[in-house]
Amino acid sequence: QVQLVESGGGLVQAGGSLRVSCAASGRTFSDYAMAWFRQAPGKEREFVAAISWNPGYTYYADSVKGRFTISRDNAKNTVYLQMNSLKPEDTAVYYCAADSRWNVDLLPKVGDGMEYWGKGTLVTVSS
């Protein structure tokens, strides 16, 4: 089992920045590709970004490319999502997820099938 706990959400003005974190515990963190998903009010959960077990490969949704950066620190068992130039449409609950089975570029299609999920952290961007 892998336990994932997100933190760092909050209220930010449009154009601002925020970093959310996801702390993992349980099995070997470096065995897992990690991803961030988000769910806006009234919408389905969608893929945001993913990073391979070694931090060499990252993958982003078109809607966040150039604004968001995913990173991980395997020594701290933590994955981060740095969000810059935030827009009101980025408002959502952000979920961290882990999976050991798939290459990072497949994780957007894995979606809700990811092995482990956190409970999410709310990010609100005001206009």
C-alpha positions, 0 to 999 in steps of 0.5 A: 500500500502507498499512502498519499497526502496532499498539502499546500492548497489555498486561495490565490489571485489570478496571475499568482503562484502556488505550490502543492505537495504530495507526501508518500509513505508505504512502499518504495516511492521511487518505484512509482510514477506520480501524477497530478489530476484535478477536478473542478466543480461540476466537472470530471476529474482530468489529468494535469501532469505526470513524472516518471520514477526517475525524474527524467520524464515529465508529461503535461496537459496542454492546458497547463503546459508552460505554466505548471511544473511537476517535480519529485524528491525521492529522498523526501518521498514527495512530489510537487506541482508548482503552479504559475500564472494561475487562472480562475479556470485552474480552480479545482481539487488537486489529487496526487496519484501513484502507479507502478505499472505504466510508462509516464506518457500513458498515465493520462489514459490510465486516469481513474485507474491509477493504483493509489490516490490521495484525498486532494487539496483545494486550490481556488483562484480568484479573478 
